[in-house]
């Protein structure tokens, strides 16, 4: 079976999520509240530690008032 986890991609995605969050001046606490995603999950996403779902990425994008494509543009 082929490995589908791409650690480089996950790190890049996490870096982009954090970059947008900081540009929007949103704390992980506020992002968690607005997106209904736990702070620990947000931290894991930003570090590239987990392979999260596309629905979670959409929830984060919606909470930060950006298009999902903006989080995937890296």
N, C-alpha and C positions, 0 to 999 in steps of 0.2 A: 504494500500500500504506500502511496506517495504522501509525503509530509505536506500538509497545506498551510501550516503556521509559518508566517513570514515575519520574523522578529524585526527586521529592518523596517518593514512597512508599519508594524505596530508602534515602533519607536517614533517614526515620522508622524504618524497620526496623533500620538500622544503629545508630541512637541507642538503640533499645530493647534490642538485643542487648548493647550495651556497658553500658547501665544495669543490666540483669539480671546480667551478668558481674561488675560492680563490687559490686552488692548481695550477691552470693554470695561475694565476696572471692576470685575466681578470676582468676589471671593469664592473659594470652593464651598463655603457654607451657603452663600446665596445661590450659587449654581445648583447645589444639591436641593435646596428648597424649591427653586423654580422648575427644575427638571424632574423632580421626584426620583433622582438617582442618588444613592448614598455617597457621602464624601469619600469613604474608603474606595468605592468603585471608581469615582472620578480620579482620585489619586493614582489608582492602579492603571487607569487608561492613560493618564498623562505621563506615567513612567514607562508605558509600553509593556506592562507586565501581563495584561490580559487581552484576549481576543474577544472584544465585546460585540454585541449585536448591532445591526444597522439601526434598529429601533431605538436603542440607547443613544447612538450618535445623533439620530434625528431629534430625540428629546433634548439633548444638550444644545444642538443647533437652534431649536425653537426657543429654548430658555435664554440663549444669548442673542436672539433675534438676528440670526444669520442664516443663509441658505446652507443646506447640508453640503453642497458642492464646495463651499468655502472651507469646510473642515477637511475636505479630501483633496484640496489643491495644495500639494507640497511637492 
